[in-house]
Amino acid sequence: MTIFEIIMTILNLIAVLLIPVVAVFVGQYLQERAQRRKDKMDIFKTLMINRVGWSVESTRAMNIIDIVFSDDKNVRQAWSEYYHALCVKDPDEIQLKQMQQAQDKLLEKMAISLGYKDKITWETIQNPYVPKGMMEAMDQQQIIQKGQTELAKVAGAFAQMINTNAANQAPNRQEDNSHANT
């Protein structure tokens, strides 16, 4: 056997041993990369679907943005700005518009991160499809919820008033009973 043949045999042996190991590592890397993209896409789709309202899924999606998009500073910055906009208690019209703009900006940054820079535009993000009947149902639900809240406040005030009256009358009853005993 010549030196060339020995070298070729050793190289073939190394190749036979290393190729499966390299293939496993490359396959695992590609699988992890695909899973990260799928996770990002799931969040993006959930938030796009729920642009006009809240759902349990959209809340869950927002709560994992920092994890799933940990490698994208722009998305995390947009999420931080949106989160701070959402933290306003009793927002006025200007603050509601700021919330909407921050949400749209977050979606835009996610679209860019996912490679949809020229495909999903600002206009696409700002114009969700919402059927008229659905909006009317959402408005009606909001009116019902406000009515229930007001009713609960009135019932609470009424219960407090009854408890206060009962507490004020209790000492008078004790005084009446003590005078009757003498």
N, C-alpha and C positions, 0 to 999 in steps of 0.2 A: 504494500500500500504506500502510495506516494504521500508526501507532505500535503499536497493539494487535496487529495482524497480525505486525509485525516481531518484537515481544516473544514472541508465541506461536510463531513460526517458530524463533527462537533457543532457546526453552525446549524445543521438540520436538526440535531438533537435539542439544541437550545431553542430553536424555532418551535419545535413540537411541544416543548415544555412551556414556553412563554406565551405563545399565541392564545391558548385558552385563558390564561390568567389575564392577559391584556384585554381579551374580548369580554371577560366578565367585568372588569373595571370600566371599560368603555360603555358596555351595556348598562351598567348600574348608573353611570354618570348621565347617560342619555335618558334613562328612566326617571331619575330625580329631576332633571331639567324639565322634562315633559310634565311631571307632577306639579312642579312650581308654577309653570305656565297655566296649567289647568286650575290650580288654586286661585291664581290671579284673575283668570277669566271668570271663574265662578263668582268672585266678589264683584267684579265689574258688571257682569250680567245681572246679578241680584240688585245692585244699586241702580242700574239703568231701568230695570223693570219697576222699581219702586220710587221713581223720581217724583211722583206726585203725592206720595203718602208714606206712611211707615208700616213696617211689618216686622214680625219676629225675625225673619230671615235677613232683612236689611240691617237690623240692629246687630245681629250676629256678625254679618259681613263687616260692618264698620268696626266692630270690636277686635277683629283680627287683621285689620289693614297694616298695623305696625309690624306684625309678624310676617305676613305673606309678602309685603312690599318692603321688607327690611333692607333690601339692596337698592332701593330707589328713593333717593333723597327728595326728589321733586314731588313724588306722590305723598310721601310722609309729611312734607311741609304743607302741601295743599290740605291734607287730612287734618293737620294741626290747626290750620286757619278755619276750616269748616267746623271742627269741634268747638273752638272758641266762639265762633258765631252762634252755635247752637246753645251755648251755655247762658245766653241772655234770658233773664226771667221777664216774662210779660213783654215780648218784643213789640215795637211799634212797626209801622209800615216800612220805614227805611231799613230797620234791622231785619225784617222779614225778607226784603229784597237782597240784603247783604248775605243772608243765609242761603238764599237760592243761588246767588252768584258764586258763593264759596262751594256749594254742592256741585254746580256746573263746572267750576274750575277743577275740582277733585276728579270728576269724571273725565274731563279733558286730559288731565295728567295721566290718569290710568290708561286711557286710550292710546296716548303717545307711548307709554311704557310697554304696552302690548303690541306696538307696531302698527297702530291704526291712525297714525298722524294725519294722513291726507284722506282717509276713508271715513272716519267718524269725526265730523266737523262740529264746531261750536254750535252751529245752527241745528244740527241733528240732536245734540244733547239738550238744547233748550226747547225743543218742540216735541214732547212726548205725545203719543196718541192716547187720548182719554175720551172714551165715549161720553156723550152728553148725559145719558141715563146714569152712568157710573158717577159722574160728578154730582148730579142731583142727589143720588143716594148717599154719597159721602157728605154733602152739605146737610142733608136731612139727618144723618147720623150725628153730625156735629151739633145740630140744634137740639136733638134729643138728649145728647150727653150734657149739654149746657143746662137744659131744663132739669135733668136729674140732679145735677150738681146744685142748682138753686133750690130744688125741693129738699135735698139733703141738708142744706144750710138752714132753711126755714124750720125743718123738723128738728134739727139740733138746737136751734134757738128756742123753739117751743118746749122741747124737753128740758132745757136749762131753766126756762121760766117756771115750769111746773115744779122742778126740783127746788128752785129758790123759794117759791111760795110754800111748798111743803115744809121746807126747813124753817121758814119764818113762823109757820103756824105751830110747829112742834113745841117750842118753848111756851107758847100761850096755853096749850093743852095741859102741859105739866103744871103751870101755875093754877089753872082751873081745878085740877085734881088735888093740888095741895091745899087750896082754899076750902074745898069740899070736905077734906078730912079734918079740919079744925073746928 
